[in-house]
Each structure stands twice: as C-alpha cells, then as structure tokens.
Amino acid sequence: MSATRPSPSAPTASDLRRWRQYLADEKAEAAVYRDLAGRRSGEERAILLALAEAEGRHEQHWFDLLGDQVGKPRRGDFRTRSLGFLARRFGSVFVLALAQRAEARSPYESDSDATPAMAADERIHAEVVRGLAARGRNRLSGTFRAAVFGANDGLVSNLALVIGISASGVPNHVVLLAGVAGLLAGALSMGAGEYVSVRSQRELLEASTPDPESNSALPHLDVDANELALVYRARGLTPDDAAARAAEVLNDHSLADQEGSVDRHEAVGTGFGAAISSFCFFASGAVIPVLPYLFGLEGIAALSVAAVLVGLALLGTGAVVGLLSGGPPLRRALRQLGIGFGAAAVTYLLGLLFGTSTG
C-alpha cells in the first residue's frame, strides 16, 4: 500500500470536498475494472482485477486522510459512472479506449495531497489500459474497419454529388437519378477494387509460399555444400543464421515455414466476400444523402435534411474512428464532419457556377 502524505495543516472544507470526490471516483474506477474483468477470462481478466486492486489502494489513501470526516458516500463523477454503465452492458474495446483517456487525465500529478506513487500508478494504468485496448482493436476484424471507412466514403462522395447537382438548378428527379447512379457506381467501383486487391494479395501470397514438393529434394542434398542455406539467405537471414536454419531443416526434412500459408490466406479473406462487403458498406453510406429525394423533398428542404442526416452519420463514424485509434472521439468526429462538409461545399459552389454559366 502506498504511504499517505498528510496535509501539513488541518484540512479545509475545500480539501475535504476534493478528497471525498477522489474517494468516490476511485471506488467507481475500481468497479469499472471489476465489471470489465467479469466479461473477460485468462490474462486479461487478471490484469483488470490487478488494476481494480490498485484503485483500491488509492481509495484507501483518501479514506485514511479523511479519517472520521469521510461523510456520506458520494457518487463518482459522471464520466466514470458512464464507463461503469457501458462496462456492465458491453465490456468492449470502446470502453477500454475511454478508460485509457480517463486514466491519462488523472489530477494526481498536480495535487500535493496525492503521493508520487499514486501519480505514477495512474500514468502506468493508462499504458496498461492502452495495451488491453490495443488487443481489442487487433481482434476487431478488417470487416469492421471496412464498414466504418466504406460507409464514410459513401456519405461524403454521394453528398457532394447530390449537393453539386442540386445547386446547378436541375429538376428534382435528375438529382435523385444522379444520387442513385452515384450510389451504384461508387459501390460497384469499391466492390470491384476490393475484389482485385484481395485477389492480387492472395496471388502474391501463393507466389511467395514455399513449394511443398521441395521437401522431396532434401534427403538428396549435398550436406557439405548445403545449398539449402541459400534459400534462407534469399529470405533475408544472415549467412550464419541461414546456415543454422538449414541444418535444422535437414534434420526434420521440412522446408516449409512453420507458420504455413493457410492462416495468412484466411487473414486476407476471399475476393468475393471482400467485394460484397465493400459494396454494402459504401451503399449504406451513399443512400443517406438520397433519402430526402426518395421521400419527395425538393430544393433547400431536401438539401438541408440531407446535410443534417449525413452530418450526424459523419459525427458517428468520426467518433468510432477516434475510439478505435485511441484519439479524442469528439475531435475526430468534428474533423470528419469538417472534411465531409468541406467537400460538399466545394461541389455546391461548382454546381452554382455551372448552373449560372449554362442558364
């Protein structure tokens, strides 16, 4: 348990309020980690329980300082209670990302009533939670990331298209047709591009996978010349490491790498599956700017509704990207919104110019 550092004089009312709030926050943070641990197993569960134990030591520090002036139990701050609510119901990587940011904002380094050990604990806790969040991010499938970025592409590109066409002054049905055409063209382009990309990657993996038929040549190699070492030198090993690796392979007569190529191919996925996913993700975003026109809205009303709907969606995808990257969700959301609306504004001005010059 970390040693306490009593206040040099009798605590003021402000000190007592601050200590009581710290005590409540530490209790709430420990509960968050216990709730997260309850939804995990193995090493991650043990790490989260250890974090909860550390928060318990911090809680004891404030309890000792308060002594018989603990007062009525308080609730943790809103942010920590929100994390607890999410942890009990979801326990996802998003909760860990938020907990990481909460740990990084600890006030203990600037508070003379907290010990240096407590301030150091909080800084290290942020790194521990960062590591756990990174594990969760790595477990998120590429499909999930593709969903976020594919939908965002559809939102921005089709909003820009619809707004630009609408600003040129063409009839409502032309704007609708342009929006639907943009949706289909973009989604098909994304799907085709993803198919080619994944197929090409699989073909490259196949080309670089050791030929299992090469194993039949191993028993007949000249051990003294040991040309097998050249294989490993070609793969990037130093001459000494290549010779050692070749000696091992000659003993077990297996040239193929232990990792094999099956897992790598599975990680890449299939071209057809990637194409369908990309098509659907892009279309899910691109359909949003078209919705007001599908429901019969026209002119400024349709543009306004489309902008609001897309703005909300951009804020959502930006926040998700922020959580996945460990960055501030609000800042990422606003950045996404700014980029999307910036592109739409440019095409709107071009549409106005085009409509004026041809009118």
Secondary structure, DSSP 8 states (H G I E B T S, - for coil): -------SS---HHHHHHHHHHHHHHHHHHHHHHHHHTT--HHHHHHHHHHHHHHHHHHHHHHHHHGGG--S-----HHHHHHHHHHHHT--HHHHHHHHHHHHT-SGGG-TTS-HHHHHHHHHHHHHHHHHHHHHHHHS-HHHHHHHHHHHHHHHHHHHHHHHHHHTT--HHHHHHHHHHHHHHHHHHHHHHHHHHHHHHHHHHHHHS--GGGGGGGGGS-TTT-THHHHHHHTT--HHHHHHHHHHHHHHT--S-TT-SHHHHHHH--HHHHHHHHHHHHHHHHTGGGHHHHTT--HHHHHHHHHHHHHHHHHHHHHHHHHHHTS-HHHHHHHHHHHHHHHHHHHHHHHHHHHHHH-
